[in-house]
Amino acid sequence: MIPLALPSPSRAALRGWRLVVLFTLALLVASAVAFLASGGGTDGLRAVIRLTARTSLVFFLLSFTASSLARLAPSPATRWLIANRRPLGLSFAASHAIHLAAIIALVRADQALFWQLSTMGSVISGSTTYAVILVMAATSSDAALRWLGPAVWRHIHLWGAWYVWLSFVFTNGKRVPMSLWYLVPVALLLAAVAARLAARLRSRR
């Protein structure tokens, strides 16, 4: 008799839509904690904006580098990443949706403060990035893949991912003069590109 390797309940739960729901609930709880810990009001909203900016970056990088890491360093962890790349991408969209909700709440609470922290250029570029994320999230299904066709679907998600990557680089890079800590996300974003290039070179060899 051949033994069957059945997935454990805990592993089965960490897949697909269950994973997206789990991460979204965790993000909502963490955002509520950040809001309350900062005293609520505009300070609380700014804390949520900072928190979700970071969680969005983490989810994006995991999705962006999943296939590359699986090629460069095959392991259970990287196989899990590649198997759950779509849920991770949707979790990134959920994180950024909370980020947007906090921004809108800040505009309503203190419009003058919002314009001290932002410019019309950043609003336009941010709106474009959100439009790209919305298209990518709306087409992150097998049904969308069949409807669009593999070639069109691939172009949407390939160029969309690179546009979001560029947006993260610009958003964090312009803040480096204010704080050198912003070099950390910029370095991670550049390392992600290096991983993708290294994986492509290995595939060609």
Secondary structure, DSSP 8 states (H G I E B T S, - for coil): --------HHHHHSSHHHHHHHHHHHHHHHHHHHHHHTTSHHHHHHHHHHHHHHHHHHHHHHHHHHHHHHHHS-SHHHHHHHHTHHHHHHHHHHHHHHHHHHHHHHHHH-HHHHHHH--HHHHHHHHHHHHHHHHHHHT-SHHHHHHH-HHHHHHHHHHHHHHHHHHHHHHHHTTTTT-GGGHHHHHHHHHHHHHHHHHHHHHH-
